[in-house]
């Protein structure tokens, strides 16, 4: 199964394509969609839509995985990220992708087995599991890889339960 993992944001949206077959998972590609703060909000959202559409067309994923949003006191950030997240979900729905939603706790447990894992531990596990030469520079990209892996592992668990 080809999975598109997304870490939503308006300035930087991390994305990752992970291929999961039987007991093997590998990264096919990953990166960030970056938008300029000089652009209007609607143009930034349009840019995210257009770039994400290109990624979906190129890699033809069967599923999209995305993290549930949790923002404590920063409601302005949550609102803007929520808009980008809405664009991601609409783009996925228009492309007929299965969508998996995961909490940060689920991602931590899936990758490290420990719900209190910190970002460096998760990043190291992403590097190890996918046999990457190094941890990606952008946290957004690492998060997208982690979310895609979480979906891959969740799919395997569901198949085992059937």
C-alpha positions in Angstrom: 0.0 0.0 0.0 1.2 3.5 -0.9 0.6 6.0 1.9 0.9 9.8 1.9 1.7 11.1 5.3 1.0 14.8 5.9 2.0 17.2 8.7 -0.3 20.2 8.0 0.8 23.8 8.2 0.4 26.9 6.2 4.1 28.1 6.1 5.4 24.5 5.8 3.4 21.4 5.1 5.4 18.2 5.5 4.6 15.3 3.2 6.0 11.8 2.8 5.3 8.8 0.6 5.8 5.5 2.3 5.4 2.1 0.6 4.2 -0.7 2.9 4.2 -4.3 1.7 3.9 -7.3 4.0 6.7 -6.8 6.6 8.6 -4.2 4.6 8.2 -0.4 4.7 10.3 2.1 2.7 10.3 5.7 1.9 9.7 6.6 -1.7 9.9 10.4 -1.3 9.4 13.2 1.1 9.6 17.0 1.4 7.9 20.2 2.4 5.4 22.5 0.6 6.5 26.0 1.6 4.4 29.1 1.2 5.5 32.7 1.6 4.1 34.8 4.4 4.0 37.6 1.8 1.2 35.8 -0.1 -2.5 36.2 0.9 -3.9 33.4 3.0 -6.1 32.2 0.2 -3.2 32.1 -2.2 -1.2 30.1 0.3 -4.0 27.6 0.7 -4.3 27.4 -3.1 -0.6 26.7 -3.4 -0.9 23.9 -0.9 -3.8 22.4 -2.9 -2.0 22.6 -6.2 1.3 21.1 -4.9 -0.4 18.4 -2.9 -2.5 17.5 -6.0 0.7 17.1 -8.0 2.2 14.8 -5.3 -1.0 12.7 -5.4 -1.0 12.5 -9.2 2.7 11.6 -9.3 2.8 8.9 -6.6 -0.8 7.7 -6.6 -1.2 6.8 -2.9 -4.1 4.7 -1.8 -4.3 6.3 1.6 -3.5 9.6 3.4 -2.6 9.8 7.1 -2.8 12.9 9.1 -2.3 13.9 12.7 -5.3 15.1 14.8 -4.8 18.7 15.8 -4.1 19.7 19.4 -3.3 23.3 20.2 -3.5 24.4 23.8 -3.8 28.2 24.1 -2.9 29.3 20.6 -6.3 29.4 18.9 -5.1 31.6 16.1 -2.4 29.1 15.0 -5.0 26.3 15.4 -7.4 28.1 13.1 -4.9 28.7 10.3 -3.5 25.2 10.5 -7.1 23.9 10.5 -7.6 25.7 7.2 -4.6 24.0 5.7 -5.7 20.7 7.1 -9.1 21.2 5.5 -7.4 21.7 2.1 -5.5 18.5 2.7 -8.6 16.5 3.6 -10.6 17.9 0.6 -7.7 17.1 -1.8 -7.5 13.5 -0.4 -11.3 13.1 -0.6 -11.4 14.3 -4.2 -8.7 11.8 -5.1 -10.6 9.0 -3.5 -8.0 8.3 -0.8 -8.7 6.4 2.4 -7.9 8.7 5.3 -6.4 7.7 8.6 -6.4 10.1 11.6 -3.9 9.7 14.4 -3.3 11.4 17.7 0.3 12.4 18.7 0.1 9.6 21.4 -0.8 7.0 18.7 2.2 8.1 16.6 4.6 7.9 19.6 3.3 4.5 20.6 3.5 3.1 17.1 7.0 4.2 16.5 8.7 3.9 20.0 6.3 1.9 22.1 6.4 4.8 24.6 3.7 7.4 24.9 6.1 10.0 26.4 8.6 9.8 23.6 10.1 13.2 22.5 10.6 14.4 19.0 14.3 13.4 18.8 13.4 9.8 19.8 10.6 9.7 17.1 13.0 11.2 14.5 15.6 8.5 15.3 13.0 5.7 15.0 11.9 7.1 11.6 15.5 7.1 10.4 16.1 3.6 11.7 12.8 2.0 10.4 13.1 3.5 7.0 16.9 3.0 6.8 17.5 6.7 6.0 21.1 8.0 5.8 20.1 10.9 8.1 17.2 12.4 9.9 15.4 14.9 7.5 16.3 18.5 8.1 12.7 19.7 8.5 10.7 18.5 11.5 7.6 18.8 9.3 9.0 16.1 7.0 10.0 13.9 9.8 6.5 14.2 11.3 4.9 13.3 7.9 7.1 10.2 7.7 6.1 9.3 11.3 2.4 9.7 10.5 2.7 7.6 7.3 4.5 4.8 9.3 1.8 4.9 11.9 -0.8 4.3 9.3 1.3 1.5 7.8 1.6 -0.2 11.2 -2.1 0.3 12.0 -3.1 -1.3 8.7 -0.9 -4.3 9.6 -2.5 -4.6 13.0 -6.0 -4.4 11.5 -5.2 -7.2 9.1 -3.9 -9.4 11.9 -7.1 -8.9 13.9 -9.3 -10.0 10.9 
